[in-house]
Amino acid sequence: MNIALFGAGGKMGLRCTDNLLKTDHACRFVEISPAGIEALAGRGIAPTPVPDALAGAEVVILAVPDRRIREVAAEVVPQLAAGTLVMILDPAAPLAGLLPERADIAYFVTHPCHPPILNDESDPEVRRDFFGGIRARQHIVCALMQGGEVDYARGVAMARTIFAPVMTAHRITVEQMAVLEPAMAETVVLTLMMTIKEAMEEAVRAGVPAEAARDFLLGHMNVNLGILFGGLGARVSDGAMKAVERGRKLVLRDDWKRVFEPSAILREVRAITGTPEAGG
C-alpha cells in the first residue's frame, strides 16, 4: 500500500518508521521538526512535502502530538482521496471531536499496550525494550471510528506492522480506549506509580540507604503483581490487608473512581488536546 506517515521523526513516529522500512509498502515520511528531520536523516530518509506524501496515499498515519492533531488533520483530510484510511495513534483528539467531518474516508484509532510487566521474555535486550515497537512483544488496542469492516481489517494489519511485534489486537471503541487512557493508565495508574516513587524517596529521606529502598520496593512490587495479576495461588497477607485498609483512607479520596465518569474523561482529553471547555 501507499503509506503517508506524519510525524515520522518523533518518539512514536520513529518506531513506526523503522517498522515500515522493513516492509515492501511504498512509504512517504513527513516531518517538520529539526530534531525529527535529523533523526530521519540518520536513517537515510529525506522528508517528503505534504502534497507529494498525500498523492495516491491509501493510508495516512498521524503520529503527531495530541495538541497538533486538529491542525494537521485540518490540512490533510481535505486533500485525501475517497476511501483513504486515516490512522490516529491516541483516542484523545478523536474523542474531543477534532477530526474533520468527511463521510467518504475511514477513521481508525489504535494505541500500543506496551510490553507487559508479566512476560516470558528471556533475552535481556528484549526486556530492555520497555516502550515496545522494537523487539519486545506487545498487545495493542484498535477502534474503528468511521468506516466498514474492510477498513478495520486494513487498520489492524497496519497497526500490527507499525507496533510490531504484536501479540493480541483487542477490538474496542474509541470511548473505551479513552477509559483505558487517559483515565485508567494515566489519571490513576501513572499518578499512583509516581506516588510510589515518591514513597521510595521518602524512605531514603528517612535514612534508608537508597539502593536498599529501591531493591525492597521493586521486589515487593514484583511479588504483589504476581499475587494480584499472575495467578500465583497466593493472597495478600492479613497484616498487609490491614495496612491497605488504613492506607486507602490516608492516600486515596473516597470518590476517586469519579475519574472514570464520561464527563471527567472528556475534561481530560480536552486538557490533553488543548481544547477549551464548552462556553470557556
TORKOLRO-151195 format. One line per field, with one value per atom (N, C-alpha, C): residue number from 0; residue in three letters; chain; atom name; y, x, z. Coordinates in steps of 0.1 Angstrom, whole numbers, plus 5000, padded with zeros to 4 digits. Example, Ala and Ser with C-alpha at 12.3 -4.5 7.8 and 13.67 -1.06 7.14 Angstrom:
num: c(0 0 0 1 1 1)
residuo: c(ALA ALA ALA SER SER SER)
cadena: c(A A A A A A)
atomo: c(N CA C N CA C)
y: c(4943 4955 4967 4978 4989 5000)
x: c(5132 5123 5132 5128 5137 5129)
z: c(5078 5078 5078 5071 5071 5079)
***
This chain:
num: c(0 0 0 1 1 1 2 2 2 3 3 3 4 4 4 5 5 5 6 6 6 7 7 7 8 8 8 9 9 9 10 10 10 11 11 11 12 12 12 13 13 13 14 14 14 15 15 15 16 16 16 17 17 17 18 18 18 19 19 19 20 20 20 21 21 21 22 22 22 23 23 23 24 24 24 25 25 25 26 26 26 27 27 27 28 28 28 29 29 29 30 30 30 31 31 31 32 32 32 33 33 33 34 34 34 35 35 35 36 36 36 37 37 37 38 38 38 39 39 39 40 40 40 41 41 41 42 42 42 43 43 43 44 44 44 45 45 45 46 46 46 47 47 47 48 48 48 49 49 49 50 50 50 51 51 51 52 52 52 53 53 53 54 54 54 55 55 55 56 56 56 57 57 57 58 58 58 59 59 59 60 60 60 61 61 61 62 62 62 63 63 63 64 64 64 65 65 65 66 66 66 67 67 67 68 68 68 69 69 69 70 70 70 71 71 71 72 72 72 73 73 73 74 74 74 75 75 75 76 76 76 77 77 77 78 78 78 79 79 79 80 80 80 81 81 81 82 82 82 83 83 83 84 84 84 85 85 85 86 86 86 87 87 87 88 88 88 89 89 89 90 90 90 91 91 91 92 92 92 93 93 93 94 94 94 95 95 95 96 96 96 97 97 97 98 98 98 99 99 99 100 100 100 101 101 101 102 102 102 103 103 103 104 104 104 105 105 105 106 106 106 107 107 107 108 108 108 109 109 109 110 110 110 111 111 111 112 112 112 113 113 113 114 114 114 115 115 115 116 116 116 117 117 117 118 118 118 119 119 119 120 120 120 121 121 121 122 122 122 123 123 123 124 124 124 125 125 125 126 126 126 127 127 127 128 128 128 129 129 129 130 130 130 131 131 131 132 132 132 133 133 133 134 134 134 135 135 135 136 136 136 137 137 137 138 138 138 139 139 139 140 140 140 141 141 141 142 142 142 143 143 143 144 144 144 145 145 145 146 146 146 147 147 147 148 148 148 149 149 149 150 150 150 151 151 151 152 152 152 153 153 153 154 154 154 155 155 155 156 156 156 157 157 157 158 158 158 159 159 159 160 160 160 161 161 161 162 162 162 163 163 163 164 164 164 165 165 165 166 166 166 167 167 167 168 168 168 169 169 169 170 170 170 171 171 171 172 172 172 173 173 173 174 174 174 175 175 175 176 176 176 177 177 177 178 178 178 179 179 179 180 180 180 181 181 181 182 182 182 183 183 183 184 184 184 185 185 185 186 186 186 187 187 187 188 188 188 189 189 189 190 190 190 191 191 191 192 192 192 193 193 193 194 194 194 195 195 195 196 196 196 197 197 197 198 198 198 199 199 199 200 200 200 201 201 201 202 202 202 203 203 203 204 204 204 205 205 205 206 206 206 207 207 207 208 208 208 209 209 209 210 210 210 211 211 211 212 212 212 213 213 213 214 214 214 215 215 215 216 216 216 217 217 217 218 218 218 219 219 219 220 220 220 221 221 221 222 222 222 223 223 223 224 224 224 225 225 225 226 226 226 227 227 227 228 228 228 229 229 229 230 230 230 231 231 231 232 232 232 233 233 233 234 234 234 235 235 235 236 236 236 237 237 237 238 238 238 239 239 239 240 240 240 241 241 241 242 242 242 243 243 243 244 244 244 245 245 245 246 246 246 247 247 247 248 248 248 249 249 249 250 250 250 251 251 251 252 252 252 253 253 253 254 254 254 255 255 255 256 256 256 257 257 257 258 258 258 259 259 259 260 260 260 261 261 261 262 262 262 263 263 263 264 264 264 265 265 265 266 266 266 267 267 267 268 268 268 269 269 269 270 270 270 271 271 271 272 272 272 273 273 273 274 274 274 275 275 275 276 276 276 277 277 277 278 278 278 279 279 279)
residuo: c(MET MET MET ASN ASN ASN ILE ILE ILE ALA ALA ALA LEU LEU LEU PHE PHE PHE GLY GLY GLY ALA ALA ALA GLY GLY GLY GLY GLY GLY LYS LYS LYS MET MET MET GLY GLY GLY LEU LEU LEU ARG ARG ARG CYS CYS CYS THR THR THR ASP ASP ASP ASN ASN ASN LEU LEU LEU LEU LEU LEU LYS LYS LYS THR THR THR ASP ASP ASP HIS HIS HIS ALA ALA ALA CYS CYS CYS ARG ARG ARG PHE PHE PHE VAL VAL VAL GLU GLU GLU ILE ILE ILE SER SER SER PRO PRO PRO ALA ALA ALA GLY GLY GLY ILE ILE ILE GLU GLU GLU ALA ALA ALA LEU LEU LEU ALA ALA ALA GLY GLY GLY ARG ARG ARG GLY GLY GLY ILE ILE ILE ALA ALA ALA PRO PRO PRO THR THR THR PRO PRO PRO VAL VAL VAL PRO PRO PRO ASP ASP ASP ALA ALA ALA LEU LEU LEU ALA ALA ALA GLY GLY GLY ALA ALA ALA GLU GLU GLU VAL VAL VAL VAL VAL VAL ILE ILE ILE LEU LEU LEU ALA ALA ALA VAL VAL VAL PRO PRO PRO ASP ASP ASP ARG ARG ARG ARG ARG ARG ILE ILE ILE ARG ARG ARG GLU GLU GLU VAL VAL VAL ALA ALA ALA ALA ALA ALA GLU GLU GLU VAL VAL VAL VAL VAL VAL PRO PRO PRO GLN GLN GLN LEU LEU LEU ALA ALA ALA ALA ALA ALA GLY GLY GLY THR THR THR LEU LEU LEU VAL VAL VAL MET MET MET ILE ILE ILE LEU LEU LEU ASP ASP ASP PRO PRO PRO ALA ALA ALA ALA ALA ALA PRO PRO PRO LEU LEU LEU ALA ALA ALA GLY GLY GLY LEU LEU LEU LEU LEU LEU PRO PRO PRO GLU GLU GLU ARG ARG ARG ALA ALA ALA ASP ASP ASP ILE ILE ILE ALA ALA ALA TYR TYR TYR PHE PHE PHE VAL VAL VAL THR THR THR HIS HIS HIS PRO PRO PRO CYS CYS CYS HIS HIS HIS PRO PRO PRO PRO PRO PRO ILE ILE ILE LEU LEU LEU ASN ASN ASN ASP ASP ASP GLU GLU GLU SER SER SER ASP ASP ASP PRO PRO PRO GLU GLU GLU VAL VAL VAL ARG ARG ARG ARG ARG ARG ASP ASP ASP PHE PHE PHE PHE PHE PHE GLY GLY GLY GLY GLY GLY ILE ILE ILE ARG ARG ARG ALA ALA ALA ARG ARG ARG GLN GLN GLN HIS HIS HIS ILE ILE ILE VAL VAL VAL CYS CYS CYS ALA ALA ALA LEU LEU LEU MET MET MET GLN GLN GLN GLY GLY GLY GLY GLY GLY GLU GLU GLU VAL VAL VAL ASP ASP ASP TYR TYR TYR ALA ALA ALA ARG ARG ARG GLY GLY GLY VAL VAL VAL ALA ALA ALA MET MET MET ALA ALA ALA ARG ARG ARG THR THR THR ILE ILE ILE PHE PHE PHE ALA ALA ALA PRO PRO PRO VAL VAL VAL MET MET MET THR THR THR ALA ALA ALA HIS HIS HIS ARG ARG ARG ILE ILE ILE THR THR THR VAL VAL VAL GLU GLU GLU GLN GLN GLN MET MET MET ALA ALA ALA VAL VAL VAL LEU LEU LEU GLU GLU GLU PRO PRO PRO ALA ALA ALA MET MET MET ALA ALA ALA GLU GLU GLU THR THR THR VAL VAL VAL VAL VAL VAL LEU LEU LEU THR THR THR LEU LEU LEU MET MET MET MET MET MET THR THR THR ILE ILE ILE LYS LYS LYS GLU GLU GLU ALA ALA ALA MET MET MET GLU GLU GLU GLU GLU GLU ALA ALA ALA VAL VAL VAL ARG ARG ARG ALA ALA ALA GLY GLY GLY VAL VAL VAL PRO PRO PRO ALA ALA ALA GLU GLU GLU ALA ALA ALA ALA ALA ALA ARG ARG ARG ASP ASP ASP PHE PHE PHE LEU LEU LEU LEU LEU LEU GLY GLY GLY HIS HIS HIS MET MET MET ASN ASN ASN VAL VAL VAL ASN ASN ASN LEU LEU LEU GLY GLY GLY ILE ILE ILE LEU LEU LEU PHE PHE PHE GLY GLY GLY GLY GLY GLY LEU LEU LEU GLY GLY GLY ALA ALA ALA ARG ARG ARG VAL VAL VAL SER SER SER ASP ASP ASP GLY GLY GLY ALA ALA ALA MET MET MET LYS LYS LYS ALA ALA ALA VAL VAL VAL GLU GLU GLU ARG ARG ARG GLY GLY GLY ARG ARG ARG LYS LYS LYS LEU LEU LEU VAL VAL VAL LEU LEU LEU ARG ARG ARG ASP ASP ASP ASP ASP ASP TRP TRP TRP LYS LYS LYS ARG ARG ARG VAL VAL VAL PHE PHE PHE GLU GLU GLU PRO PRO PRO SER SER SER ALA ALA ALA ILE ILE ILE LEU LEU LEU ARG ARG ARG GLU GLU GLU VAL VAL VAL ARG ARG ARG ALA ALA ALA ILE ILE ILE THR THR THR GLY GLY GLY THR THR THR PRO PRO PRO GLU GLU GLU ALA ALA ALA GLY GLY GLY GLY GLY GLY)
cadena: c(A A A A A A A A A A A A A A A A A A A A A A A A A A A A A A A A A A A A A A A A A A A A A A A A A A A A A A A A A A A A A A A A A A A A A A A A A A A A A A A A A A A A A A A A A A A A A A A A A A A A A A A A A A A A A A A A A A A A A A A A A A A A A A A A A A A A A A A A A A A A A A A A A A A A A A A A A A A A A A A A A A A A A A A A A A A A A A A A A A A A A A A A A A A A A A A A A A A A A A A A A A A A A A A A A A A A A A A A A A A A A A A A A A A A A A A A A A A A A A A A A A A A A A A A A A A A A A A A A A A A A A A A A A A A A A A A A A A A A A A A A A A A A A A A A A A A A A A A A A A A A A A A A A A A A A A A A A A A A A A A A A A A A A A A A A A A A A A A A A A A A A A A A A A A A A A A A A A A A A A A A A A A A A A A A A A A A A A A A A A A A A A A A A A A A A A A A A A A A A A A A A A A A A A A A A A A A A A A A A A A A A A A A A A A A A A A A A A A A A A A A A A A A A A A A A A A A A A A A A A A A A A A A A A A A A A A A A A A A A A A A A A A A A A A A A A A A A A A A A A A A A A A A A A A A A A A A A A A A A A A A A A A A A A A A A A A A A A A A A A A A A A A A A A A A A A A A A A A A A A A A A A A A A A A A A A A A A A A A A A A A A A A A A A A A A A A A A A A A A A A A A A A A A A A A A A A A A A A A A A A A A A A A A A A A A A A A A A A A A A A A A A A A A A A A A A A A A A A A A A A A A A A A A A A A A A A A A A A A A A A A A A A A A A A A A A A A A A A A A A A A A A A A A A A A A A A A A A A A A A A A A A A A A A A A A A A A A A A A A A A A A A A A A A A A A A A A A A A A A A A A A A A A A A A A A A A A A A A A A A A A A A A A A A A A A A A A A A A A A A A A A A A A A A A A A A A A A A A A A A A A A A A A A A A A A A A A A A A A A A A)
atomo: c(N CA C N CA C N CA C N CA C N CA C N CA C N CA C N CA C N CA C N CA C N CA C N CA C N CA C N CA C N CA C N CA C N CA C N CA C N CA C N CA C N CA C N CA C N CA C N CA C N CA C N CA C N CA C N CA C N CA C N CA C N CA C N CA C N CA C N CA C N CA C N CA C N CA C N CA C N CA C N CA C N CA C N CA C N CA C N CA C N CA C N CA C N CA C N CA C N CA C N CA C N CA C N CA C N CA C N CA C N CA C N CA C N CA C N CA C N CA C N CA C N CA C N CA C N CA C N CA C N CA C N CA C N CA C N CA C N CA C N CA C N CA C N CA C N CA C N CA C N CA C N CA C N CA C N CA C N CA C N CA C N CA C N CA C N CA C N CA C N CA C N CA C N CA C N CA C N CA C N CA C N CA C N CA C N CA C N CA C N CA C N CA C N CA C N CA C N CA C N CA C N CA C N CA C N CA C N CA C N CA C N CA C N CA C N CA C N CA C N CA C N CA C N CA C N CA C N CA C N CA C N CA C N CA C N CA C N CA C N CA C N CA C N CA C N CA C N CA C N CA C N CA C N CA C N CA C N CA C N CA C N CA C N CA C N CA C N CA C N CA C N CA C N CA C N CA C N CA C N CA C N CA C N CA C N CA C N CA C N CA C N CA C N CA C N CA C N CA C N CA C N CA C N CA C N CA C N CA C N CA C N CA C N CA C N CA C N CA C N CA C N CA C N CA C N CA C N CA C N CA C N CA C N CA C N CA C N CA C N CA C N CA C N CA C N CA C N CA C N CA C N CA C N CA C N CA C N CA C N CA C N CA C N CA C N CA C N CA C N CA C N CA C N CA C N CA C N CA C N CA C N CA C N CA C N CA C N CA C N CA C N CA C N CA C N CA C N CA C N CA C N CA C N CA C N CA C N CA C N CA C N CA C N CA C N CA C N CA C N CA C N CA C N CA C N CA C N CA C N CA C N CA C N CA C N CA C N CA C N CA C N CA C N CA C N CA C N CA C N CA C N CA C N CA C N CA C N CA C N CA C N CA C N CA C N CA C N CA C N CA C N CA C N CA C N CA C N CA C N CA C N CA C N CA C N CA C N CA C N CA C N CA C N CA C N CA C N CA C N CA C N CA C N CA C N CA C N CA C N CA C N CA C N CA C N CA C N CA C N CA C N CA C N CA C N CA C N CA C N CA C N CA C N CA C N CA C N CA C N CA C N CA C N CA C N CA C N CA C N CA C N CA C N CA C N CA C N CA C N CA C)
y: c(4988 5000 5012 5023 5036 5043 5045 5050 5064 5073 5086 5086 5088 5088 5102 5109 5123 5122 5130 5129 5118 5115 5103 5103 5115 5115 5117 5116 5118 5105 5106 5095 5082 5084 5073 5071 5082 5081 5073 5075 5068 5052 5048 5033 5029 5037 5034 5034 5044 5045 5033 5029 5017 5005 5003 4991 4991 5003 5004 5001 5005 5003 4988 4980 4965 4959 4967 4962 4966 4961 4965 4975 4982 4993 5005 5012 5025 5036 5040 5049 5062 5073 5086 5092 5098 5102 5118 5123 5137 5141 5152 5156 5171 5179 5194 5198 5191 5195 5192 5201 5199 5186 5183 5170 5158 5159 5148 5146 5157 5156 5150 5154 5149 5134 5130 5115 5107 5113 5106 5106 5117 5117 5106 5103 5092 5079 5078 5065 5066 5077 5079 5083 5090 5094 5109 5115 5129 5131 5140 5142 5145 5141 5143 5155 5164 5175 5169 5177 5172 5168 5177 5173 5160 5158 5146 5134 5136 5125 5120 5129 5126 5121 5123 5119 5104 5099 5084 5077 5084 5077 5069 5056 5048 5048 5049 5050 5062 5070 5082 5080 5080 5078 5091 5095 5108 5105 5104 5101 5114 5124 5137 5139 5149 5152 5155 5151 5153 5168 5177 5191 5196 5188 5192 5184 5175 5167 5175 5184 5192 5200 5207 5215 5206 5195 5186 5180 5175 5169 5178 5191 5201 5204 5202 5204 5192 5180 5168 5162 5161 5154 5159 5173 5177 5173 5170 5166 5151 5143 5129 5124 5113 5107 5099 5097 5089 5075 5070 5056 5055 5067 5067 5063 5056 5052 5062 5069 5078 5071 5069 5063 5073 5073 5082 5073 5076 5067 5070 5078 5080 5085 5082 5085 5099 5107 5120 5129 5131 5140 5136 5123 5118 5120 5117 5119 5133 5142 5156 5163 5155 5160 5168 5165 5174 5169 5158 5154 5159 5164 5170 5159 5164 5155 5153 5140 5136 5122 5120 5107 5096 5101 5091 5086 5088 5083 5075 5067 5059 5065 5064 5068 5056 5053 5041 5046 5043 5047 5035 5036 5025 5030 5021 5025 5013 5013 5002 5000 4987 4984 4985 4984 4984 4970 4965 4952 4950 4939 4937 4934 4938 4935 4920 4914 4899 4893 4888 4882 4871 4864 4853 4856 4869 4872 4868 4862 4858 4866 4872 4879 4893 4896 4908 4921 4920 4932 4934 4923 4924 4930 4925 4930 4945 4951 4965 4973 4967 4974 4977 4987 4990 4995 5003 5010 5001 4992 4983 4989 4981 4985 4983 4977 4974 4959 4953 4939 4931 4938 4931 4930 4919 4917 4925 4930 4938 4935 4938 4938 4952 4954 4967 4967 4979 4981 4989 4985 4991 4994 5006 5010 5016 5011 5017 5028 5041 5052 5055 5053 5055 5046 5039 5031 5017 5008 4994 4984 4972 4961 4959 4962 4962 4972 4984 4994 4989 4983 4978 4968 4959 4949 4955 4966 4973 4980 4985 4992 4983 4971 4962 4957 4954 4950 4960 4973 4983 4986 4985 4986 4975 4963 4952 4955 4962 4965 4975 4987 4998 4995 4986 4984 4970 4964 4950 4949 4937 4925 4926 4922 4923 4909 4908 4896 4898 4902 4903 4918 4919 4932 4932 4939 4939 4949 4945 4954 4961 4974 4981 4994 5002 5015 5026 5038 5049 5054 5053 5057 5048 5035 5025 5027 5031 5034 5046 5056 5067 5064 5053 5048 5042 5035 5029 5040 5050 5061 5073 5084 5087 5082 5078 5076 5065 5053 5042 5044 5044 5043 5056 5067 5080 5086 5089 5096 5088 5075 5067 5060 5052 5043 5051 5060 5067 5076 5082 5090 5082 5070 5062 5057 5054 5049 5061 5073 5084 5086 5083 5084 5073 5061 5050 5054 5061 5065 5076 5084 5094 5088 5077 5069 5064 5059 5054 5065 5077 5088 5093 5091 5094 5084 5072 5062 5065 5070 5074 5086 5095 5107 5104 5093 5089 5081 5080 5074 5060 5054 5041 5043 5035 5036 5035 5043 5044 5030 5023 5010 5000 5000 4991 4995 5007 5012 5007 5010 5006 4991 4983 4969 4963 4969 4964 4968 4980 4984 4976 4974 4967 4952 4947 4933 4931 4940 4939 4942 4951 4953 4941 4934 4922 4911 4908 4898 4901 4914 4918 4917 4921 4919 4904 4896 4881 4876 4882 4878 4883 4896 4903 4899 4897 4895 4882 4876 4865 4851 4850 4837 4828 4833 4825 4816 4817 4809 4813 4826 4831 4843 4848 4860 4870 4882 4892 4889 4890 4886 4894 4889 4896 4910 4909 4921 4932 4927 4937 4943 4935 4940 4950 4948 4958 4971 4970 4983 4989 4981 4987 4994 4988 4994 5008 5009 5021 5031 5025 5033 5040 5033 5039 5051 5051 5063 5075 5072 5082 5087 5078 5081 5085 5078 5080 5087 5095 5101 5090 5092 5082 5082 5093 5094 5093 5086 5087 5080 5071 5064 5074 5086 5095 5099 5096 5098 5090 5080 5072 5076 5087 5092 5098 5096 5102 5117 5125 5139 5142 5134 5136 5132 5121 5117 5128 5133 5144 5156 5160 5171 5168 5155 5151 5152 5147 5147 5162 5170 5184 5191 5187 5193 5188 5175 5169 5176 5178 5184 5199 5205 5220 5225 5218 5222 5228 5240 5247 5240 5241 5236 5244 5237 5244 5256 5268 5280 5287 5280 5285 5292)
x: c(5008 5000 5009 5003 5009 5006 5017 5015 5021 5014 5020 5020 5032 5034 5038 5029 5031 5037 5047 5054 5064 5070 5078 5091 5095 5108 5106 5093 5090 5092 5089 5091 5083 5070 5062 5065 5067 5069 5081 5092 5104 5102 5095 5092 5084 5074 5066 5075 5083 5092 5101 5107 5117 5109 5097 5090 5085 5081 5076 5088 5100 5111 5114 5109 5111 5101 5091 5081 5083 5074 5075 5065 5059 5049 5057 5050 5055 5053 5063 5062 5067 5060 5065 5065 5075 5077 5077 5067 5066 5070 5079 5084 5088 5086 5089 5099 5100 5108 5123 5132 5146 5152 5148 5152 5147 5134 5128 5135 5138 5144 5158 5165 5179 5178 5168 5166 5163 5155 5152 5165 5173 5185 5195 5195 5203 5199 5187 5182 5182 5188 5189 5176 5167 5154 5154 5149 5146 5131 5126 5112 5105 5093 5085 5076 5075 5065 5051 5042 5029 5021 5020 5013 5018 5031 5036 5033 5034 5031 5017 5007 4993 4989 4997 4993 4992 4981 4979 4980 4980 4981 4968 4970 4958 4956 4967 4967 4975 4970 4976 4977 4989 4991 4995 4988 4991 4998 5011 5019 5024 5015 5019 5013 5018 5014 4999 4992 4978 4973 4982 4978 4980 4985 4987 4978 4970 4962 4951 4945 4934 4941 4952 4959 4963 4969 4974 4963 4953 4941 4934 4932 4925 4932 4946 4953 4953 4953 4955 4942 4932 4919 4913 4912 4905 4912 4925 4933 4932 4926 4926 4916 4920 4910 4900 4888 4878 4883 4879 4884 4897 4903 4916 4913 4922 4922 4931 4925 4933 4935 4947 4950 4955 4949 4953 4958 4969 4975 4972 4961 4957 4942 4934 4919 4916 4925 4922 4916 4923 4918 4905 4904 4891 4879 4881 4870 4867 4877 4874 4868 4865 4859 4867 4880 4890 4893 4886 4888 4878 4882 4873 4862 4850 4839 4841 4841 4842 4837 4826 4819 4826 4834 4839 4853 4858 4871 4868 4878 4877 4886 4882 4890 4892 4905 4909 4918 4915 4923 4929 4942 4949 4960 4963 4973 4980 4993 5000 4997 4996 4995 5009 5020 5034 5037 5049 5052 5048 5041 5036 5047 5045 5055 5056 5045 5044 5046 5057 5060 5070 5072 5081 5094 5097 5109 5121 5131 5143 5155 5155 5166 5167 5178 5179 5177 5182 5180 5165 5158 5144 5136 5140 5134 5137 5147 5150 5142 5134 5125 5112 5113 5101 5090 5092 5082 5075 5083 5077 5080 5076 5078 5092 5100 5114 5116 5117 5120 5110 5105 5096 5082 5076 5062 5052 5042 5032 5018 5008 4994 4991 4980 4975 4960 4955 4940 4937 4925 4921 4906 4903 4889 4886 4875 4871 4861 4865 4857 4847 4851 4843 4848 4838 4842 4836 4840 4835 4845 4841 4849 4862 4861 4873 4884 4878 4887 4893 4885 4890 4901 4899 4909 4922 4921 4933 4940 4932 4937 4945 4939 4946 4959 4959 4971 4982 4978 4988 4993 4983 4987 4997 4994 5004 5017 5018 5031 5038 5032 5039 5042 5035 5038 5044 5049 5055 5066 5068 5060 5047 5036 5023 5018 5012 5005 4990 4982 4968 4964 4955 4950 4935 4933 4920 4911 4899 4890 4881 4881 4873 4868 4861 4856 4865 4864 4872 4869 4856 4853 4859 4860 4866 4881 4887 4901 4905 4896 4898 4896 4888 4887 4901 4907 4920 4931 4930 4940 4933 4931 4939 4934 4921 4915 4923 4924 4930 4945 4952 4966 4973 4968 4975 4969 4956 4950 4951 4949 4950 4964 4967 4979 4992 4994 5007 5008 4996 4996 5001 4996 4999 5014 5018 5032 5042 5039 5047 5047 5035 5034 5043 5043 5051 5066 5070 5084 5087 5077 5079 5080 5072 5073 5087 5093 5107 5116 5114 5123 5121 5109 5106 5113 5114 5121 5136 5141 5155 5157 5148 5149 5148 5142 5141 5153 5163 5176 5179 5169 5172 5181 5192 5201 5193 5196 5189 5188 5199 5198 5190 5190 5182 5167 5164 5150 5145 5153 5149 5147 5157 5156 5144 5141 5130 5117 5116 5104 5101 5111 5109 5106 5112 5109 5095 5090 5077 5066 5070 5061 5060 5071 5071 5062 5064 5056 5041 5038 5024 5018 5025 5020 5017 5026 5024 5012 5009 4997 4985 4985 4973 4969 4980 4978 4983 4992 5000 4995 4984 4979 4988 4994 5004 4997 4984 4977 4979 4984 4986 4977 4977 4969 4977 4972 4979 4976 4987 4986 4976 4971 4961 4967 4979 4986 4987 4991 4992 4979 4968 4955 4950 4954 4950 4958 4970 4978 4971 4966 4959 4947 4939 4927 4929 4940 4943 4949 4957 4964 4955 4944 4934 4928 4926 4920 4929 4942 4953 4957 4957 4962 4952 4940 4930 4918 4912 4899 4888 4878 4867 4860 4860 4853 4863 4875 4885 4880 4870 4866 4858 4855 4848 4857 4869 4878 4873 4865 4860 4847 4841 4829 4831 4822 4824 4828 4821 4824 4838 4843 4857 4867 4864 4873 4873 4862 4861 4869 4868 4876 4891 4895 4909 4914 4906 4910 4911 4902 4902 4915 4918 4931 4943 4943 4954 4956 4944 4945 4945 4943 4943 4930 4919 4906 4899 4894 4887 4873 4869 4856 4845 4834 4823 4819 4818 4815 4827 4839 4850 4860)
z: c(5000 5000 5000 4996 4997 5010 5018 5032 5033 5040 5043 5059 5064 5079 5083 5090 5095 5109 5112 5125 5125 5113 5112 5120 5124 5132 5147 5152 5166 5174 5187 5196 5191 5188 5183 5168 5161 5147 5143 5150 5146 5147 5157 5158 5146 5143 5131 5118 5117 5106 5104 5115 5115 5111 5116 5112 5098 5093 5079 5070 5073 5065 5063 5071 5070 5060 5055 5047 5032 5023 5009 5006 5016 5013 5007 4999 4994 5004 5011 5023 5020 5025 5024 5038 5042 5056 5057 5065 5067 5080 5081 5094 5092 5102 5101 5112 5123 5134 5131 5134 5132 5137 5150 5156 5149 5144 5137 5123 5117 5103 5105 5115 5118 5121 5128 5131 5119 5110 5097 5088 5088 5080 5085 5098 5102 5097 5092 5086 5070 5065 5051 5045 5052 5047 5047 5036 5034 5036 5044 5045 5031 5030 5018 5020 5010 5012 5013 5020 5022 5010 4999 4987 4981 4980 4974 4983 4996 5005 5004 5001 5001 4987 4977 4963 4963 4961 4959 4973 4984 4997 5000 5004 5007 5023 5030 5044 5049 5057 5063 5078 5084 5098 5104 5114 5121 5134 5134 5146 5151 5154 5158 5172 5179 5193 5193 5204 5205 5202 5207 5206 5191 5182 5168 5159 5165 5156 5148 5155 5148 5137 5139 5129 5117 5120 5109 5102 5109 5102 5094 5098 5090 5077 5077 5065 5056 5062 5054 5049 5057 5054 5041 5039 5027 5014 5015 5003 5000 5008 5006 4996 4989 4980 4988 4982 4989 4991 5003 5006 5014 5016 5023 5038 5044 5058 5066 5075 5084 5098 5102 5115 5125 5137 5148 5159 5165 5175 5189 5192 5206 5205 5215 5214 5218 5223 5229 5218 5207 5197 5190 5187 5181 5191 5204 5213 5216 5214 5216 5204 5194 5182 5173 5172 5165 5151 5146 5133 5123 5112 5102 5098 5096 5091 5076 5073 5059 5058 5052 5052 5043 5033 5023 5026 5039 5043 5056 5060 5072 5083 5096 5107 5116 5119 5127 5138 5150 5162 5168 5171 5177 5187 5196 5206 5211 5214 5219 5234 5239 5253 5260 5251 5256 5262 5261 5266 5281 5284 5297 5308 5320 5331 5333 5333 5334 5320 5317 5304 5305 5293 5293 5285 5283 5275 5283 5277 5283 5279 5267 5262 5269 5276 5283 5275 5262 5253 5250 5248 5246 5258 5269 5282 5284 5278 5279 5269 5261 5252 5259 5268 5277 5269 5259 5252 5242 5236 5225 5212 5201 5188 5182 5190 5186 5186 5198 5199 5208 5218 5228 5222 5225 5220 5229 5223 5230 5224 5232 5227 5223 5215 5210 5211 5212 5211 5198 5192 5180 5180 5173 5173 5159 5153 5140 5143 5142 5145 5134 5121 5110 5098 5091 5080 5081 5073 5073 5077 5076 5081 5073 5060 5052 5058 5061 5067 5080 5088 5101 5099 5089 5086 5081 5073 5069 5080 5089 5101 5110 5113 5122 5116 5103 5096 5097 5095 5096 5110 5120 5134 5138 5133 5137 5131 5119 5113 5121 5124 5130 5144 5151 5165 5167 5157 5157 5167 5173 5172 5181 5175 5182 5185 5197 5201 5198 5207 5205 5201 5191 5187 5193 5204 5210 5203 5199 5193 5204 5204 5214 5207 5214 5209 5212 5206 5209 5223 5227 5241 5251 5248 5257 5258 5246 5246 5255 5256 5265 5279 5282 5296 5300 5290 5293 5294 5285 5286 5280 5288 5300 5313 5314 5328 5336 5331 5339 5339 5327 5327 5331 5330 5333 5346 5346 5357 5370 5369 5381 5382 5373 5374 5374 5365 5364 5377 5381 5393 5405 5406 5418 5416 5404 5402 5406 5402 5406 5421 5427 5442 5448 5442 5447 5447 5436 5435 5446 5448 5459 5473 5474 5487 5489 5479 5480 5484 5478 5481 5496 5501 5515 5524 5520 5528 5528 5517 5517 5525 5525 5533 5548 5551 5565 5570 5560 5564 5558 5551 5545 5533 5532 5520 5507 5497 5485 5478 5477 5470 5477 5491 5498 5496 5496 5494 5480 5470 5457 5455 5460 5459 5466 5478 5486 5479 5474 5467 5454 5446 5433 5436 5446 5449 5454 5463 5468 5457 5448 5436 5428 5426 5418 5424 5437 5443 5444 5446 5447 5433 5422 5409 5406 5411 5409 5416 5429 5436 5430 5426 5421 5406 5398 5384 5378 5385 5380 5383 5391 5394 5402 5412 5420 5430 5431 5441 5455 5456 5470 5471 5484 5486 5495 5495 5503 5518 5526 5540 5547 5558 5566 5572 5576 5581 5570 5558 5547 5543 5543 5540 5550 5563 5573 5570 5565 5562 5549 5540 5528 5532 5541 5546 5552 5560 5566 5556 5547 5537 5527 5523 5514 5519 5532 5539 5539 5540 5540 5527 5517 5504 5493 5493 5483 5488 5479 5481 5480 5488 5488 5474 5467 5454 5442 5444 5433 5420 5421 5408 5399 5404 5395 5383 5383 5371 5359 5361 5350 5345 5350 5345 5332 5322 5308 5308 5317 5317 5322 5331 5336 5326 5318 5307 5297 5293 5283 5287 5300 5305 5303 5306 5305 5290 5281 5267 5261 5267 5262 5268 5280 5285 5278 5274 5267 5253 5247 5233 5232 5244 5244 5239 5240 5236 5247 5246 5257 5260 5273 5277 5270 5268 5261 5269 5262 5269 5276 5275 5283 5273)
***
